[in-house]
Amino acid sequence: MTKPKHLWEIEHPYRCEHGNFYSRGLATGYESWAEFSQPVTYDRSGPTLIQHGTLLHDGDPDMNCLFRWDWRAMHLEFPEDYPDGNEQHYLDLFFMMQGKPYNQSVRIKVTPADEPAIRAWLAGRAKTMRAMWEPLLN
């Protein structure tokens, strides 16, 4: 039995650009997988409702449809930029917000230790895509 590739070893065809060509501010960054996966909470103590966390992680996968992901191991792609041997990993996520038709991207700093949690989360999101395309996959 062949061992599955690490997520950073998988290459997707072409590329996907961050943000939204028609609107600014639809590209977000997170310092860690833990920060991105923080459950959403709301602070109602002040005059304005403040949301902590993101619905992109635990929100409705139909409304926040993940259509592409890329794990970038920058130190492997550009070893000349990392002569000290430090590793730099990013997970790029690309969503289509289907209720309000626009795309949004996220870049998260990750580590190889995050891979099991990320793989499990991506597998859940893949079920949404499979359900959409199921009539054509059989």
Secondary structure, 3 states (H helix, E strand, C coil): CCCCCCHHHCCCCCCCCCCECCECCCEEEECCHHHHCCCCEEECCCCCCEEECCHHHHCCCCCEEEEEEEEEEHHHHCHHHCCCCCCCEEEEEEEEECCCCEEEEEEEEECHHHHHHHHHHHHHHHHHHHHHHHHHHC
